[in-house]
Amino acid sequence: SVMVKFISYPSHLHLMIDNLCADDSREKGMKFQAFHVFKFFVANPKKGKTILNVLRARRTEILKTLIEMKRTEEQSEIEYGRELPLLIDRIRELE
């Protein structure tokens, strides 16, 4: 499928992390969309070593952003559902 192919490219993951972790508050919509694509990279049970390496290398940056999103978003459960805490747990497990 197209999504499976898309989430196999490290360059696509870097792009999603860059958009997810952007500090520019004007880019809230982009951050929201990046989150919903990023979660597929993390949830993929067949992710390759290169994807795992990117997630591990950028683990601190990702965790900081996800934790901040959870803390600052008044409607984080509405916007991100139960997925946000699950992603935080999955990223924490990457050591």
N, C-alpha and C positions, 0 to 999 in steps of 0.2 A: 504494500500500500504506500501511498505518497507520504503519509506521516511517518511511517516506520523508516523510510529512506531518509526523510528530512532529519529525524532525530539521531541518525547515525553519523552525522558530520560534526566534528568538533568546532568548526568555524560557525555553524549555526548555533551551537550551544554558547560559544563566546558572545555572539550577538545578543542572544536572549539574556545572558547574565549582565552584559553591558546595559541593556535597556531596563532590566529589573533593578539594577543597582544605581541607576542614574540619580544624581542628587537634585536635579532640576524639578521643582515641584510642578512646573507647567506640564510636565510629561506624565502626569498621573494616569492618563488613558493608556499611554504606551506601556507604563509599568504594569498596569492591569492586564493588558494583552500579553505582555512578555511572561507574566506569571503563569497564565493559562497554557502557554506553550512550554515553558520551562518545566512544569510539573510532569510532562510526558518524558522528558529526558531522565528525570529522577526516578519515575515510576517504572520505566522500562526494565523488565527483568532480564533482558538479553542485551543490555548496553555493553558496548565494547570497552576494551582497556583504555582507549584514547579518551572516551567520554568519561570514564571513571577518573582518569588522570586529571582532566580539566576540572571536574567537580572537586577533587581533592585539593588541587592547586589553588582553587578559588573559594575553598570551603569557608574561611574566615569572613571574607567579603559577603558571601551569600548568606551565611548565618546572621551576620550583623543586619543586613537588609531585611531578611524575613522576620527576625525578632522585632525590629523597628516597625515593620508593617503591622505586625500583630498588636503591638503596644499602641501605636498611634491611630490606627484605623478604628473609628468608633463602630463602624459597621463591618469590621473585618470578617465576621462570620457570614454576613449577608453577601459580601463581595467575593470572598475567597472560600467560603464554606468550611468544611472540616479539613480541607486539604492543606491549609496553611500550617496548622500544628503537625500534621503528618509529614509534610516536607521538611519542617524544622528537625523532626526526629530522624528522618532518613539522612539528612545532611550531617547531623551530629554523629551518626553511626559510621560515616566515612572517615576512617583513620588510616 
